[in-house]
Amino acid sequence: MPIIRVEMFTGRSEDQKRAIVRDLTDAFVQAAGGSPDSVHVVITDVDKGNWGAGGQLCSDKYPE
């Protein structure tokens, strides 16, 4: 059972998440074979204040 984990900033809609799950599943099956039903995608929404890059919080680095 392959598991694809996606960590991204919060703010995507349910429709966007559906598209991510569908497209990642399709790409995995195309590249590696197998059944789409065996592919699991786990999405973790992370607040920018809980993610750091380049020594800075992303909430500081990428304010909205």
C-alpha positions, 0 to 999 in steps of 0.5 A: 500500500503506497502512501503519499504524504503532502504537507502544505500551508493551510488554505486550499479548498476541498475541491483543490484537495480532491484534485491533488489526491486524484492527480497524485494517485493517477501519476503514481499508478502511471509511473509505478503501476498498481491499482488506484485503490491501493494508493493512499494520500495523506494531506497535512495542513500546516499553519505558516506560523508552524513552518520555518524555512531559511531560518525564518517562520514562513508567516514572517517570510510569506505574509499574506 
